[in-house]
C-alpha cells in the first residue's frame, strides 16, 4: 500500500460514546499568518523527548504556534484549549473551507483565528505551506508523514512529533497523550479519557454480545486500543450476530402467530 494512503477512518457505530468537550482561551492578534491562541502549557514540563519511527525529537520549550497533520491531533489540540495555526484539510466531512463543522465550532468557541489549511487531498505534506504558517512544532502522530517530509520540516528547525512505530498506526489514546505531552499539558490530556471517551463496555463472548439482551459492542467501545482493522472485523462480526438475532426474533414471532391461528 502506498505510504500516503490513509486507512478507512470511520466505522458504523453500534454504541455511540462521548464527544469532545472544548473549552476556550483567547487568541492573540496577527498579521500575515494566523495568530496563535495562548498556549497554557507547563513550562516546567520541558524539554520533552519523543521516540518515533524516524528517530527522536526533543521539544525544548513550550510551543506557542502549533501545526497539526494527519488525523486526531487537531481535535486533541482544540480539546486542550489551543487553536492551531495550521491544520491538515479535512476532505471527507469538511465543508467548502475543508474543515469539519465541529472544528469550526471549536475555533469559534475558543475565540481563535481560522488556521491555515494544509492540502491533504493526496496525503502529501506541502512543506512550503507549512512553513508559511510559521509553526513552533508539527504534531503528526497519526499520519502518513514520510521520511522526506520529516527531514524537510526538521531541517527548517521545526520539531516534529511523528508516528510512533509505523504510519497510520498510533493508537488514539497515544495520539492524545503525545499531543498533551508536546504542549506541556499531559495531565490534562490524561484527564480527557474518562470525560471524553468513557469506559470500555464488556462483551461476554467473542461475538460482542453483552449482558444486556439485544446489545452488542465492537471496536473501541469494548477494546480501547483496537485499531481500524480489528475494530472493523469486530463490527462485522457483531453486525452479523445482530442480524441473526433479529431473524430469530422474527421467526419466533411468526411461528407463534401461526400456532395461534392454527389452534
KAPE-V248556 format. One record per helix or strand of 2 or more residues. SS is the DSSP state (@ for helix, = for strand). FROM is the first residue (numbers start at 1). TO is the last residue. Records with the same first field share a line. If there is no record, write none. Layout:
# KAPE-V248556
SS = FROM-TO / FROM-TO
This chain:
# KAPE-V248556
@ = 43-45 / 73-79 / 101-110 / 127-132 / 147-155 / 172-183 / 186-197 / 219-221 / 228-262
= = 48-52 / 55-59 / 66-68 / 86-88 / 116-118 / 137-139 / 159-161
